[in-house]
Amino acid sequence: MRKGIIYLTITAFLLGLGSCKDFLALEPLDKVSAEDLLASQAGVKTLMATLYNRMPMEDFAFNPASGFNQHPGVGSGGAGDGGWSLASNTDEAIIYGPNNYNSSPATDITGNWDYTGIRYINRFLEIIDELKAGNKLSEADYKQLYGEALFLRAFTYFSMVKRYGGVPIIDEVQPLPDDVADVMVPRSTEKETWDFVISDLDLAIANLPDLRPSNGLYRVTKWVALALKSRVTLHAASVAKFWDKAPLTGAAVDAKLVGGMTSADANAYYLLCINASKEIMDNPAFSLYMPNPANKAEAAKNYQTMFEYASYANPELIYIKSYIDGAAASGQGHVTDFWFYPKQLCYHTLYMSSRWGTTLDAVDVYEDYTDDGTGASAPIKTRVDGNEGYIIPNPRNLGAAFNAADYLHYDNQYAPFANKDARLTASVLLPGSTFKGTLINMQGGMVRQNGTLLVYTDGSAPGLDGNTYYTFGSNNISGYSAFGALGTAQDNYSSTGFALRKYLQDTKSPTSLALYGSTQPWVEMRLAEIYLNYAEAVAESGQGDATLAAKCLNDIRKRAAHTDNIPLTVANVLKERRVEMIFENSRYWDLIRRRDFHDRFDATRRFSLVPMIDLTVNPPKYIFMRVHNYYDDRANGLTFVERRYYMSIPGVSGNMLIQNPEY
């Protein structure tokens, strides 16, 4: 057994759990013995809820800059208030607040050196061992509690290993030693740490109930642990295969605390992913939600409903996190609707609203319904010459270089998107789309009759038809949802020409949506991810059933109303993963595990799409301009520094651990 600097009595353990007292409305836990607390179902629920509540889940309450479980009273006013998401640390979205735009959001997320959480879990394992030895727990109850604790420990170590590489492995509580040096634990290698996580998951799988979670129950089962194993092993396999795409040097590398794994290790992890995924896929209790839509509109509605009304009645969902309505003082809801309703439907006056801008980079990845068997992305068509690689750094500076005749003309803002994948309309508010009965206006400029541009600046001009037109499509600041007041404290608009649709509630009355009033569950694990994990592992390793992997890939596309079959290739799987799992915090870790981040972000500007009304024609029509995002251009682009594949180990001056490279 590995040792650690963990000094904990039962009383201190229970006091440590008291941070959730207000949420759980408990009696002071330091007055309750472990035996009494676990002697009833209520006591078990109390302790387990506290451990679950500490899970490092990257959900609606996760702030990439400041940590997990951000709610009122946590930190300074609840850092989760801004609704930050890992999507904005990638090429999926740009989320910002006036005057606090991070010049390098693609490089910085919070660490998770959580040995306090590990200590709590290890002490819990000791307690249930003591109770079992005293015949205070049945075998069935013990196995479930044991399996849950190991799952939570694996979940926590997974959060650490994907950030730091090899970390100290501490799997027991130890009494205070005479000399603290006796219990200092060195970092394990990265491979040893991945193997420890997998070992904990295997024990959890062997002990947890062979059931699906059910509504009203937060507790994990065998299938949740298998889903986590599928995710963990794919991540480990990718790091083993690709870590040397971004080679680092130093003591940590020499000791294999980071990297150092082989292609044989990669294939072994891929096979574990294949087997764990296949076991879930073989369970008839799980299936894709509404897999055979009648048409694109039905497919879009089904996909959006899966997230807005997530529940275990849906056979696709493996593990979800629910929230308490935060309109009350408890503040245990989340802020998604509060911050990300489009400006035209914003129901509060705080300056940081409507801040989500989906990037054109993400929108371009989606297919249309050509369905020619290739699965190729279908970038939005904007130019007569078809050169969709033509990107304008700053449209305000075009001057005489601009010619409206170079651009395709559309009758309305929605026309360029009419044939795009159903999941796009279910995930992204597009120019000219409808939300809660309101036409979403994303106009950002106009071409005046003399052929000159007016972009990002409030103004008006007459059209050939005698009507007056406005830069933003309205003379009312609440009449448009993009590009208004860029770079100012009044910038409550999308900066990309797109906004968020996935997760937003369109049936709940806005008057009930207080700051923490959003209660739609977070979908942490679902079957579509398992299909994609299986397909990627097979495509990368050549192991497993290639025919089944191709079916997994195409079944997901057919759920989106596609009718063709595309070949199983790594590129097709990764493209499908970007589309199917957009805004689910997958993209960030996919770039990390496959070591693609530094190539994707190298002084990179993400893209916006600016709809403009062209007044040189009668009736006026819309053109669409591909541009550098205003804020990315202001920051001179975003760069991912290769050392960031591993975060800095905290406290090395005191814990004597080897630091990661280049820190």
C-alpha positions as CSV (number, residue, x, y, z in Angstrom):
1,M,0.0,0.0,0.0
2,R,1.3,3.5,-0.9
3,K,1.5,5.9,2.0
4,G,0.6,9.6,2.2
5,I,0.7,12.6,4.4
6,I,-2.9,12.2,5.6
7,Y,-3.7,12.7,9.3
8,L,-7.3,12.4,9.9
9,T,-9.5,11.3,12.8
10,I,-13.1,10.5,12.3
11,T,-14.1,13.9,13.9
12,A,-11.8,15.8,11.5
13,F,-13.2,13.8,8.6
14,L,-16.7,14.7,9.5
15,L,-15.8,18.3,10.1
16,G,-14.3,18.4,6.7
17,L,-17.5,17.2,5.2
18,G,-19.4,20.0,6.9
19,S,-18.8,22.4,4.0
20,C,-22.0,21.1,2.5
21,K,-24.0,21.5,5.7
22,D,-26.2,24.3,4.5
23,F,-27.0,22.5,1.3
24,L,-27.8,19.3,3.0
25,A,-29.5,20.9,6.1
26,L,-27.6,18.5,8.5
27,E,-27.0,18.4,12.2
28,P,-23.4,19.2,13.1
29,L,-21.5,16.2,11.8
30,D,-18.8,16.3,14.4
31,K,-21.4,15.2,16.9
32,V,-22.2,12.0,15.1
33,S,-20.1,8.8,15.2
34,A,-19.3,7.0,12.0
35,E,-21.2,4.0,13.2
36,D,-24.4,6.1,13.9
37,L,-24.1,8.0,10.6
38,L,-23.8,4.9,8.5
39,A,-26.4,2.9,10.5
40,S,-29.3,4.4,8.5
41,Q,-30.0,5.1,4.9
42,A,-30.2,8.8,5.7
43,G,-26.7,8.7,7.2
44,V,-25.3,6.8,4.2
45,K,-26.9,9.4,1.9
46,T,-25.4,12.2,3.9
47,L,-21.9,11.0,3.6
48,M,-22.2,9.9,0.0
49,A,-23.9,13.1,-1.1
50,T,-21.0,15.0,0.4
51,L,-18.4,12.9,-1.5
52,Y,-20.4,13.1,-4.7
53,N,-20.8,16.9,-4.3
54,R,-17.0,17.2,-4.3
55,M,-16.6,15.3,-7.6
56,P,-14.4,17.3,-10.1
57,M,-17.1,17.3,-12.7
58,E,-16.7,19.8,-15.5
59,D,-20.4,20.6,-15.6
60,F,-22.4,23.9,-15.6
61,A,-20.9,24.8,-12.2
62,F,-17.3,24.4,-13.5
63,N,-15.3,27.5,-14.1
64,P,-12.2,26.7,-16.1
65,A,-10.3,29.6,-14.5
66,S,-11.2,29.0,-10.9
67,G,-12.5,25.5,-10.2
68,F,-15.3,23.1,-9.7
69,N,-18.7,23.4,-8.0
70,Q,-18.8,27.2,-8.3
71,H,-21.9,28.4,-6.6
72,P,-22.8,31.4,-4.4
73,G,-20.7,31.5,-1.3
74,V,-17.9,29.6,-3.0
75,G,-14.9,31.9,-3.5
76,S,-15.6,35.6,-4.1
77,G,-19.3,35.8,-4.8
78,G,-19.4,32.5,-6.7
79,A,-16.9,32.5,-9.6
80,G,-19.3,30.4,-11.6
81,D,-21.6,33.4,-12.0
82,G,-20.2,34.2,-15.4
83,G,-21.2,31.0,-17.0
84,W,-17.7,30.2,-18.2
85,S,-17.2,27.0,-20.1
86,L,-14.3,25.0,-21.6
87,A,-15.9,25.6,-25.0
88,S,-14.3,29.1,-24.9
89,N,-10.9,27.6,-24.3
90,T,-11.2,25.9,-27.7
91,D,-12.3,26.8,-31.2
92,E,-16.0,26.1,-30.3
93,A,-17.0,29.4,-28.7
94,I,-15.9,32.8,-27.5
95,I,-17.2,33.8,-24.1
96,Y,-16.1,37.0,-22.5
97,G,-17.1,39.9,-20.3
98,P,-16.4,43.6,-20.9
99,N,-12.9,44.6,-20.0
100,N,-11.9,41.1,-18.7
101,Y,-11.3,39.2,-22.0
102,N,-8.4,36.8,-21.4
103,S,-5.7,37.3,-24.0
104,S,-4.9,33.6,-24.0
105,P,-8.0,31.6,-23.0
106,A,-6.8,28.6,-25.0
107,T,-3.9,28.1,-22.6
108,D,-5.3,28.4,-19.1
109,I,-7.6,26.3,-17.0
110,T,-7.6,25.5,-13.3
111,G,-5.7,22.7,-11.9
112,N,-7.1,20.1,-9.5
113,W,-4.4,18.9,-6.9
114,D,-7.2,17.5,-4.7
115,Y,-5.5,15.4,-2.0
116,T,-8.1,16.6,0.5
117,G,-10.8,14.9,-1.6
118,I,-8.6,11.8,-1.8
119,R,-8.2,11.9,1.9
120,Y,-11.9,12.0,2.5
121,I,-12.5,9.0,0.2
122,N,-9.7,7.0,1.8
123,R,-11.1,7.6,5.2
124,F,-14.6,6.6,4.0
125,L,-13.1,3.3,2.8
126,E,-11.6,2.8,6.3
127,I,-14.9,3.5,8.0
128,I,-16.9,1.1,5.9
129,D,-14.3,-1.6,6.5
130,E,-14.6,-1.0,10.2
131,L,-18.4,-1.2,10.0
132,K,-18.3,-4.4,8.0
133,A,-16.0,-6.0,10.4
134,G,-18.4,-5.1,13.2
135,N,-21.4,-6.6,11.3
136,K,-22.9,-3.1,10.9
137,L,-23.1,-3.3,7.1
138,S,-24.6,-6.0,5.0
139,E,-22.4,-7.5,2.2
140,A,-24.6,-5.9,-0.5
141,D,-24.4,-2.4,1.2
142,Y,-20.7,-2.7,1.7
143,K,-20.0,-3.7,-1.9
144,Q,-22.1,-0.7,-3.2
145,L,-20.4,1.8,-0.9
146,Y,-17.0,0.3,-1.7
147,G,-17.6,0.5,-5.4
148,E,-18.9,4.0,-5.2
149,A,-15.9,5.2,-3.2
150,L,-13.5,3.6,-5.7
151,F,-15.3,5.2,-8.6
152,L,-15.1,8.6,-6.9
153,R,-11.4,8.1,-6.2
154,A,-10.8,7.1,-9.9
155,F,-12.8,10.1,-11.1
156,T,-10.6,12.4,-8.9
157,Y,-7.3,10.8,-10.0
158,F,-8.4,11.0,-13.6
159,S,-9.0,14.7,-13.2
160,M,-5.4,15.0,-11.9
161,V,-3.5,12.7,-14.3
162,K,-5.0,14.3,-17.4
163,R,-3.7,17.6,-16.0
164,Y,-0.4,16.7,-14.4
165,G,0.7,13.4,-15.7
166,G,2.1,11.1,-13.0
167,V,1.1,12.1,-9.5
168,P,1.6,10.7,-6.0
169,I,-0.7,7.7,-5.5
170,I,-2.2,7.7,-2.0
171,D,-4.7,4.9,-1.3
172,E,-4.8,4.8,2.5
173,V,-5.0,7.0,5.5
174,Q,-1.9,7.1,7.7
175,P,-1.4,8.3,11.3
176,L,0.9,11.2,12.1
177,P,4.5,10.0,11.8
178,D,7.5,11.0,13.9
179,D,9.2,12.4,10.9
180,V,7.1,13.8,8.0
181,A,9.8,12.7,5.6
182,D,8.8,9.1,6.3
183,V,5.5,9.5,4.5
184,M,6.4,11.8,1.7
185,V,5.3,10.1,-1.5
186,P,7.1,10.7,-4.8
187,R,5.2,11.0,-8.0
188,S,4.4,7.8,-9.8
189,T,5.1,7.5,-13.5
190,E,2.3,8.7,-15.8
191,K,1.7,5.1,-16.9
192,E,1.5,3.9,-13.3
193,T,-1.1,6.6,-12.5
194,W,-3.2,5.7,-15.5
195,D,-3.1,2.1,-14.5
196,F,-4.1,3.0,-10.9
197,V,-7.2,4.8,-12.1
198,I,-8.1,1.8,-14.3
199,S,-7.5,-0.6,-11.4
200,D,-9.9,1.4,-9.2
201,L,-12.5,1.4,-11.9
202,D,-12.2,-2.4,-12.4
203,L,-12.8,-2.9,-8.7
204,A,-15.7,-0.5,-8.8
205,I,-17.2,-2.3,-11.8
206,A,-16.9,-5.6,-9.9
207,N,-18.7,-4.3,-6.9
208,L,-21.3,-1.8,-8.1
209,P,-24.9,-2.8,-8.8
210,D,-25.6,-4.1,-12.2
211,L,-28.3,-1.5,-12.8
212,R,-28.8,1.8,-14.6
213,P,-29.0,4.9,-12.4
214,S,-32.6,6.0,-12.1
215,N,-34.4,9.3,-11.7
216,G,-34.0,10.8,-8.2
217,L,-30.8,8.8,-7.6
218,Y,-27.4,10.3,-8.0
219,R,-25.5,7.1,-7.2
220,V,-23.3,5.4,-9.7
221,T,-23.6,1.9,-10.9
222,K,-21.5,-0.6,-12.8
223,W,-22.5,1.0,-16.1
224,V,-21.4,4.5,-15.1
225,A,-18.0,3.0,-14.0
226,L,-17.7,1.3,-17.4
227,A,-18.5,4.5,-19.2
228,L,-15.8,6.3,-17.2
229,K,-13.4,3.4,-18.0
230,S,-14.2,3.9,-21.7
231,R,-13.3,7.6,-21.4
232,V,-10.2,7.1,-19.3
233,T,-8.6,4.4,-21.4
234,L,-9.2,6.3,-24.7
235,H,-7.5,9.3,-23.1
236,A,-4.6,7.1,-21.9
237,A,-4.2,5.4,-25.2
238,S,-4.1,8.8,-27.0
239,V,-1.5,10.2,-24.7
240,A,0.6,7.0,-25.1
241,K,0.4,7.2,-28.9
242,F,0.8,10.9,-29.4
243,W,2.6,12.4,-26.4
244,D,5.8,12.8,-28.4
245,K,4.1,15.0,-31.0
246,A,4.9,17.7,-28.5
247,P,8.2,16.4,-27.0
248,L,9.4,18.0,-23.7
249,T,12.7,17.6,-21.9
250,G,13.8,17.6,-18.3
251,A,13.8,15.5,-15.1
252,A,10.1,14.7,-15.2
253,V,10.5,13.4,-18.7
254,D,13.6,11.4,-17.9
255,A,11.7,9.7,-14.9
256,K,8.6,9.1,-17.2
257,L,6.5,11.2,-14.8
258,V,5.1,12.7,-18.0
259,G,5.0,10.8,-21.3
260,G,7.4,7.9,-21.8
261,M,4.7,5.4,-22.9
262,T,5.0,3.2,-26.0
263,S,2.9,2.2,-28.9
264,A,2.4,-1.1,-27.2
265,D,1.0,0.8,-24.2
266,A,-1.3,2.7,-26.5
267,N,-2.7,-0.5,-28.1
268,A,-3.2,-2.1,-24.7
269,Y,-5.3,1.0,-23.6
270,Y,-7.2,1.1,-26.9
271,L,-8.2,-2.6,-26.3
272,L,-9.4,-1.8,-22.8
273,C,-11.5,1.0,-24.3
274,I,-12.9,-1.3,-26.9
275,N,-13.9,-3.9,-24.4
276,A,-15.4,-1.5,-21.9
277,S,-17.3,0.3,-24.6
278,K,-18.6,-2.9,-26.1
279,E,-19.9,-4.1,-22.8
280,I,-22.1,-1.1,-22.5
281,M,-23.1,-1.3,-26.2
282,D,-24.2,-4.9,-25.6
283,N,-26.6,-3.9,-22.8
284,P,-30.1,-3.6,-24.3
285,A,-31.0,-1.1,-21.5
286,F,-29.0,1.5,-23.5
287,S,-29.8,2.8,-27.0
288,L,-29.5,6.1,-28.9
289,Y,-32.4,8.5,-28.2
290,M,-34.9,8.6,-31.1
291,P,-32.5,6.9,-33.5
292,N,-34.8,7.1,-36.6
293,P,-36.2,10.6,-37.1
294,A,-38.7,11.1,-40.0
295,N,-36.9,14.3,-41.1
296,K,-34.3,16.9,-40.3
297,A,-36.7,19.0,-38.2
298,E,-37.6,16.0,-36.0
299,A,-33.9,15.1,-35.6
300,A,-33.1,18.7,-34.5
301,K,-36.0,18.7,-32.0
302,N,-35.0,15.2,-30.6
303,Y,-31.3,16.3,-30.1
304,Q,-32.2,19.5,-28.4
305,T,-34.8,17.8,-26.1
306,M,-32.2,15.3,-25.0
307,F,-30.3,18.1,-23.2
308,E,-33.1,20.4,-22.2
309,Y,-35.1,17.6,-20.6
310,A,-32.4,15.2,-19.6
311,S,-33.5,12.3,-17.5
312,Y,-32.8,8.6,-17.0
313,A,-36.0,7.8,-18.9
314,N,-33.9,8.5,-21.9
315,P,-32.1,5.3,-22.8
316,E,-29.1,7.1,-24.1
317,L,-28.1,8.8,-20.9
318,I,-25.7,6.9,-18.7
319,Y,-24.9,9.5,-16.0
320,I,-26.4,13.0,-15.4
321,K,-26.1,15.6,-12.7
322,S,-29.2,17.4,-11.5
323,Y,-29.6,20.8,-9.9
324,I,-31.9,22.4,-7.3
325,D,-33.8,25.5,-8.4
326,G,-31.5,28.4,-7.5
327,A,-34.1,31.1,-7.5
328,A,-34.1,30.5,-3.7
329,A,-31.2,31.3,-1.4
330,S,-29.7,27.8,-1.8
331,G,-28.2,28.9,-5.1
332,Q,-27.7,25.3,-6.3
333,G,-29.0,25.8,-9.8
334,H,-26.8,27.1,-12.6
335,V,-26.6,30.2,-14.7
336,T,-26.8,29.0,-18.3
337,D,-30.1,30.7,-19.3
338,F,-29.3,33.8,-17.2
339,W,-26.1,34.6,-19.1
340,F,-26.7,33.1,-22.5
341,Y,-30.2,33.9,-23.7
342,P,-29.7,36.0,-26.9
343,K,-29.7,39.7,-26.3
344,Q,-33.2,40.1,-27.9
345,L,-34.7,37.9,-25.2
346,C,-32.4,38.8,-22.3
347,Y,-34.7,39.2,-19.3
348,H,-32.3,41.1,-16.9
349,T,-30.3,44.2,-17.1
350,L,-26.9,43.1,-15.8
351,Y,-24.1,44.1,-18.2
352,M,-22.6,40.6,-18.6
353,S,-25.4,39.0,-20.6
354,S,-25.7,37.3,-24.0
355,R,-22.0,36.6,-23.9
356,W,-21.8,33.3,-25.8
357,G,-20.5,33.5,-29.4
358,T,-20.2,30.1,-31.2
359,T,-17.3,30.3,-33.6
360,L,-17.6,30.1,-37.4
361,D,-14.8,27.5,-37.1
362,A,-17.3,25.2,-35.3
363,V,-20.2,25.9,-37.6
364,D,-18.2,25.1,-40.7
365,V,-17.5,21.6,-39.4
366,Y,-21.1,20.4,-39.9
367,E,-22.2,18.6,-42.9
368,D,-25.2,19.4,-45.1
369,Y,-27.5,16.8,-46.5
370,T,-25.7,16.1,-49.7
371,D,-25.1,12.6,-48.2
372,D,-22.7,11.4,-50.9
373,G,-21.0,8.9,-48.7
374,T,-18.0,11.1,-47.8
375,G,-19.1,12.7,-44.6
376,A,-17.3,15.9,-45.6
377,S,-17.9,19.1,-43.8
378,A,-19.9,21.8,-45.7
379,P,-18.5,25.2,-44.9
380,I,-21.0,28.1,-45.2
381,K,-21.0,29.5,-48.7
382,T,-20.3,33.2,-48.8
383,R,-18.3,34.0,-52.0
384,V,-19.0,33.8,-55.7
385,D,-15.6,32.4,-56.4
386,G,-16.0,29.7,-53.8
387,N,-12.9,30.7,-51.9
388,E,-14.1,30.2,-48.4
389,G,-10.5,30.4,-47.1
390,Y,-10.6,34.1,-47.7
391,I,-10.7,35.6,-44.2
392,I,-10.8,39.4,-43.5
393,P,-8.8,40.5,-40.5
394,N,-10.8,43.6,-39.8
395,P,-13.8,44.4,-42.1
396,R,-13.6,48.1,-41.0
397,N,-10.3,48.4,-42.9
398,L,-11.5,47.0,-46.3
399,G,-12.0,50.4,-48.0
400,A,-11.7,50.2,-51.8
401,A,-10.7,46.5,-51.5
402,F,-14.3,45.6,-50.9
403,N,-16.7,44.7,-53.7
404,A,-20.2,43.5,-52.9
405,A,-20.3,41.6,-56.2
406,D,-17.7,39.2,-54.9
407,Y,-20.2,37.8,-52.4
408,L,-23.2,35.5,-52.7
409,H,-26.5,37.3,-52.0
410,Y,-29.2,35.7,-49.9
411,D,-32.8,36.7,-49.4
412,N,-32.6,36.4,-45.6
413,Q,-30.1,35.7,-42.8
414,Y,-31.0,32.1,-42.4
415,A,-30.7,31.0,-46.0
416,P,-27.0,29.9,-46.0
417,F,-27.8,27.4,-43.2
418,A,-31.0,25.9,-44.5
419,N,-29.5,22.5,-45.5
420,K,-27.1,22.1,-42.6
421,D,-27.0,19.2,-40.2
422,A,-29.9,19.1,-37.8
423,R,-27.5,19.1,-34.8
424,L,-26.3,22.6,-35.8
425,T,-29.8,24.1,-35.5
426,A,-30.2,22.3,-32.2
427,S,-26.9,23.4,-30.8
428,V,-26.4,26.9,-32.2
429,L,-28.6,30.0,-32.6
430,L,-28.0,30.9,-36.2
431,P,-28.6,34.2,-37.9
432,G,-32.3,34.3,-38.8
433,S,-33.2,31.3,-36.7
434,T,-36.2,31.5,-34.3
435,F,-36.0,31.1,-30.5
436,K,-39.1,31.4,-28.3
437,G,-41.0,32.9,-31.2
438,T,-38.4,35.7,-31.9
439,L,-36.4,35.9,-35.1
440,I,-32.8,36.1,-34.1
441,N,-31.1,39.1,-35.8
442,M,-27.3,38.8,-36.1
443,Q,-26.6,41.6,-38.6
444,G,-23.3,43.4,-38.1
445,G,-23.0,45.8,-41.0
446,M,-24.4,47.2,-44.3
447,V,-23.3,48.1,-47.8
448,R,-24.5,51.6,-48.5
449,Q,-25.8,52.6,-52.0
450,N,-22.4,54.0,-52.9
451,G,-20.8,50.6,-52.2
452,T,-19.0,51.6,-49.0
453,L,-19.2,49.5,-45.8
454,L,-20.5,50.4,-42.4
455,V,-19.4,47.6,-40.0
456,Y,-19.7,47.3,-36.2
457,T,-20.8,50.9,-35.9
458,D,-24.3,52.1,-35.2
459,G,-25.7,54.0,-38.2
460,S,-28.4,54.1,-40.9
461,A,-28.7,54.5,-44.6
462,P,-31.5,54.6,-47.2
463,G,-32.1,51.7,-49.6
464,L,-33.1,51.8,-53.2
465,D,-36.6,50.9,-52.2
466,G,-36.9,54.2,-50.1
467,N,-36.8,52.4,-46.7
468,T,-34.3,53.2,-44.0
469,Y,-31.9,50.4,-42.9
470,Y,-29.7,50.1,-39.9
471,T,-26.2,48.7,-39.3
472,F,-27.4,46.1,-36.8
473,G,-30.8,45.5,-38.5
474,S,-32.6,47.5,-35.9
475,N,-32.5,51.0,-34.4
476,N,-33.3,49.5,-31.0
477,I,-30.4,48.0,-28.9
478,S,-32.7,45.2,-27.9
479,G,-33.5,44.4,-31.5
480,Y,-30.3,42.6,-32.4
481,S,-28.1,39.9,-30.8
482,A,-24.6,40.3,-32.3
483,F,-21.8,42.7,-32.8
484,G,-23.2,45.7,-30.8
485,A,-20.8,47.9,-28.9
486,L,-17.8,45.6,-29.4
487,G,-15.0,46.3,-26.9
488,T,-17.1,48.4,-24.6
489,A,-18.8,47.9,-21.2
490,Q,-22.1,47.8,-23.1
491,D,-21.1,44.8,-25.2
492,N,-23.8,42.4,-24.3
493,Y,-23.9,40.7,-27.7
494,S,-22.4,37.7,-29.5
495,S,-19.1,38.7,-31.1
496,T,-19.2,35.9,-33.7
497,G,-22.6,36.1,-35.4
498,F,-23.8,32.9,-33.6
499,A,-25.0,32.1,-30.1
500,L,-25.8,29.1,-27.9
501,R,-28.9,27.0,-28.4
502,K,-27.9,23.6,-26.8
503,Y,-29.0,23.5,-23.2
504,L,-31.1,26.7,-23.3
505,Q,-34.6,26.4,-21.9
506,D,-37.3,27.6,-24.3
507,T,-40.4,26.5,-22.3
508,K,-39.7,27.8,-18.8
509,S,-41.0,31.3,-18.1
510,P,-38.1,33.8,-18.0
511,T,-39.6,35.4,-14.9
512,S,-38.5,32.3,-13.0
513,L,-35.0,32.3,-14.4
514,A,-33.1,34.0,-11.6
515,L,-29.3,34.0,-11.6
516,Y,-29.1,30.4,-10.4
517,G,-32.6,29.5,-11.7
518,S,-31.5,27.1,-14.5
519,T,-32.1,23.5,-13.5
520,Q,-31.7,21.5,-16.7
521,P,-29.4,18.6,-15.8
522,W,-25.8,18.2,-17.0
523,V,-25.3,15.2,-19.2
524,E,-21.9,13.8,-18.1
525,M,-22.0,10.4,-19.9
526,R,-24.1,9.2,-22.8
527,L,-24.1,6.3,-25.2
528,A,-23.1,8.4,-28.2
529,E,-19.8,9.1,-26.6
530,I,-19.3,5.4,-26.0
531,Y,-20.0,4.7,-29.7
532,L,-17.4,7.4,-30.7
533,N,-14.9,6.1,-28.2
534,Y,-15.3,2.6,-29.6
535,A,-15.0,3.8,-33.2
536,E,-11.9,5.9,-32.5
537,A,-10.2,3.1,-30.6
538,V,-10.8,0.6,-33.4
539,A,-9.8,3.1,-36.1
540,E,-6.6,4.0,-34.3
541,S,-5.5,0.6,-33.2
542,G,-6.8,-1.8,-35.8
543,Q,-8.3,-3.9,-33.0
544,G,-11.9,-4.7,-32.4
545,D,-14.7,-5.0,-34.9
546,A,-14.3,-2.4,-37.7
547,T,-17.7,-3.2,-39.1
548,L,-19.3,-2.5,-35.8
549,A,-17.3,0.6,-35.3
550,A,-18.5,1.9,-38.7
551,K,-22.0,1.2,-37.7
552,C,-21.6,3.1,-34.5
553,L,-20.4,6.1,-36.5
554,N,-23.2,5.9,-39.0
555,D,-25.9,5.2,-36.4
556,I,-25.1,8.6,-34.8
557,R,-25.3,10.3,-38.2
558,K,-28.6,8.6,-39.0
559,R,-30.0,9.9,-35.7
560,A,-29.3,13.3,-37.2
561,A,-31.4,12.3,-40.3
562,H,-28.4,11.5,-42.6
563,T,-29.2,8.6,-45.0
564,D,-25.8,7.6,-46.3
565,N,-23.0,5.5,-44.8
566,I,-19.5,6.9,-44.5
567,P,-16.3,4.9,-44.1
568,L,-14.6,4.4,-40.7
569,T,-11.6,6.6,-40.7
570,V,-9.9,8.5,-37.8
571,A,-10.7,11.8,-39.6
572,N,-14.4,10.9,-39.9
573,V,-14.6,9.9,-36.2
574,L,-13.0,13.1,-35.0
575,K,-15.2,15.2,-37.2
576,E,-18.3,13.4,-35.9
577,R,-17.1,13.8,-32.4
578,R,-16.8,17.6,-32.8
579,V,-20.3,17.8,-34.1
580,E,-22.1,15.3,-31.9
581,M,-20.4,16.4,-28.6
582,I,-20.1,20.2,-29.2
583,F,-20.2,22.2,-25.9
584,E,-19.9,19.0,-23.8
585,N,-16.3,19.9,-22.8
586,S,-15.0,17.1,-25.0
587,R,-13.2,19.3,-27.5
588,Y,-10.7,20.7,-25.0
589,W,-9.6,17.3,-23.8
590,D,-9.6,15.8,-27.3
591,L,-7.0,18.5,-28.3
592,I,-5.0,17.7,-25.2
593,R,-5.0,13.9,-25.4
594,R,-4.2,13.8,-29.1
595,R,-1.6,16.6,-28.7
596,D,-3.2,18.8,-31.4
597,F,-3.6,21.9,-29.3
598,H,-0.3,23.6,-30.2
599,D,-0.9,23.0,-33.9
600,R,-4.5,24.3,-33.7
601,F,-3.6,27.4,-31.6
602,D,-0.4,29.2,-32.9
603,A,-1.2,32.9,-32.9
604,T,-4.6,31.8,-34.1
605,R,-7.6,34.0,-34.6
606,R,-10.9,32.2,-34.4
607,F,-13.5,33.3,-37.0
608,S,-16.8,35.2,-37.0
609,L,-19.4,35.4,-39.7
610,V,-20.9,38.9,-40.2
611,P,-24.3,39.2,-42.0
612,M,-24.6,42.5,-43.9
613,I,-27.5,44.0,-45.7
614,D,-26.5,45.1,-49.2
615,L,-28.3,48.3,-50.2
616,T,-26.8,48.4,-53.7
617,V,-29.5,46.0,-54.9
618,N,-33.3,46.3,-54.8
619,P,-34.8,44.6,-52.9
620,P,-31.8,44.6,-50.4
621,K,-30.2,41.2,-49.9
622,Y,-27.7,39.7,-47.4
623,I,-24.1,39.0,-47.9
624,F,-21.9,37.2,-45.3
625,M,-18.3,38.1,-44.5
626,R,-15.8,35.8,-42.9
627,V,-13.6,37.8,-40.5
628,H,-11.2,37.4,-37.6
629,N,-13.0,37.5,-34.4
630,Y,-12.8,41.0,-33.0
631,Y,-11.4,40.0,-29.6
632,D,-9.0,37.4,-30.9
633,D,-7.6,39.9,-33.3
634,R,-7.3,42.5,-30.4
635,A,-5.3,39.8,-28.5
636,N,-3.0,39.2,-31.5
637,G,-4.3,35.6,-31.7
638,L,-4.1,32.7,-29.3
639,T,-1.2,30.4,-28.7
640,F,-1.1,27.1,-26.8
641,V,2.4,26.7,-25.3
642,E,3.4,23.0,-25.5
643,R,4.4,22.8,-21.8
644,R,0.7,23.3,-21.0
645,Y,-0.1,19.8,-21.9
646,Y,1.0,19.2,-18.3
647,M,0.2,21.8,-15.6
648,S,2.6,23.0,-13.0
649,I,2.9,20.7,-9.9
650,P,1.9,22.9,-6.9
651,G,4.0,23.2,-3.8
652,V,7.2,21.6,-5.0
653,S,9.3,23.6,-2.6
654,G,7.6,21.9,0.3
655,N,6.6,18.5,-1.0
656,M,9.9,17.9,-2.8
657,L,8.2,16.6,-5.9
658,I,9.8,16.8,-9.4
659,Q,8.3,19.7,-11.3
660,N,6.9,19.3,-14.8
661,P,8.9,20.5,-17.7
662,E,9.5,24.2,-18.3
663,Y,7.9,25.5,-15.1
